[in-house]
Amino acid sequence: MVFADSPSRFERVLDAALATGTLTTIATGGALLGLGWREGEAGRVFRLAGRGLLERFGVVSAAAPLSSVALGYVHHLVIATAWGVLLGLLVLPFRGLGRLMVAAAAVVGYGLLTLSIVPAPLRIGYGVTGTLPGAVPILAALALALLGGIWLDAGEPAS
């Protein structure tokens, strides 16, 4: 017997995809902080992203250093969440080993796209992930986030 309040399969996948987007933002944000710490400034990646975005709009970023960090952080929240939701929607409908294989393919596909086609403003990590050494920590964090989304979806009761 199905109750009117029980969520449909699509609603469950959408909820898990949104959770995966959140996990992606958190995991990749940690990787970006790590990249910054390695250079001696935790917020460096966010500052650089914000500076790049401000300069695209003709604003001298040196005039607004704190705005650069804030804008870079907001950029990360939007872009990482969007990629996490998109890849989550791709991965979550699959089951079992197929889901793990699709998750791995999604991470590799994302890596290939961002290293070749996707412009910097649409990448997680903006300009610092344009090379393979810069992208590896993001790809590892993305893989963990997609796997986390898988476990979140698996924890939901079947309708």
N, C-alpha and C positions, 0 to 999 in steps of 0.2 A: 504494500500500500504506500503510495507516494503522497506526502502531505503538501499543501499549497506553499508552505514556508520552506520546503527543501529546495536548495539551489540546483539549477540545471548544471549539466556538465560544462557548458560554456561559461556560466557564471563562476564555477569553481576554477576553471582554467584562467579566466580573467583575473580573479582574486590572486591566484598563485603567480601570475605574470606580474601583477603590480607588486607583490611581495618580492619577486625576483628582481624587479627594477630597483626596489629599495635596497636589497642586498647588494646589487651591482654598484649602486652609489656608495654604499658604506665600504665595500671591499676595495673598489678602485680608488676611493678617497684615501684609504689607508696606504695603498701602494703609492699614490702621488705624494703623500706626506713623507713616506720613506725615501722617495726620490729626492725630495727637498732636503731632508735631513742629511742625506749623503752629500749634498752640496753645501751644507752648513746653515740652511734656512728652511724650516718646515713649510712655510707658506709660499715658497719660491714658485712652485708650479702654478699655484692659483694666481699669484701676482703676475707672472708672465702671461698667463691666459687672459687675465683682465686687461693687462697693458695692450696685448695684441688686439683685443676686441675694441678697446677705447680708441686705439690708433686707426682702426678700420672706419670709425665714425668721425675721425678728424680731431679727436680730443688728445691733447698732450698728456700722456700718462704720468709724467713726472710731476705735473700740477696736482694730481690726485692719487697719491700712492695707496692710501687706504681704500679708496674706491676701486683701485685695480684689484686688490685682494678680494674685496667683497664681490665684485663683478665676476672674477674668476671662480669664486666659490659657487655663486649662483649658476654660472655657466656649467660647472661640473654637476650640480644637482639636476639640472634640466637634461643635459646630454646623456649622462650616465644612466639616469632613470629611463629615458626614452630608449636607449639601446638595450637596457635590461628587460624592459617590457616587450620590446620587439623580438628579441632573441628568446625570451621566455615563451611568448606566444608560438614561436616556431618549434621549440623543444618540448613543451609540456604536453601537447596532445599525444605524444608517443609514449609507449610503455616498455618496461623491462630494459633489456640490453639495447634495443633500438633507440631508446631515449638517451642512454649514455653515448651511443655513437653519434646521434644527431647533435648532442651538446658539444662533443669534441669537434665535430664538423663546423658547428656554428662559431666556435671560438677561432678555429683556423680560418674560416671564411671572413670573420670580422677582422682578423689580423691582416689577411691579404687585401681586403678592401681598404682598410685604413692606411696601409703602407703604399697603396698604389692609386686609389681613386678618390677616397673621401677627403674633402678639403679640411684643413686644420680646425676651423670652427665647429665642425660636426664630429670631431674625434673626442673620445674620452682622453683627457690629458692635453688637449689642444696641441700646441706645437712640440712638446717634449716627447710625444709618442710617434713622431714621424719617421723614426728609424727603428730597426729591429731591437737594438739594445734598450731603447726607451719603451718600446711596446711590450717587451716580455713581461715585466711586472704587471702591467695592465691585463695582459692575456691570461696570466696565472690567476689574478684576482677575479677576472670575468669567469673563468672556468669554475672556480670555487663558488661564485655566486649562482651560476646556473645549476650546479650540483645542489646547492642549498635550496634553490627553488624547487628542484625535483623532490627533495625530502619534504618540503612544505606541502607540496601537492599530494605526495604519497600519504601524508598524515591526515588528509581530509577523508572523512567517511564517504564511501561510494553512495550515489543516490540510486 
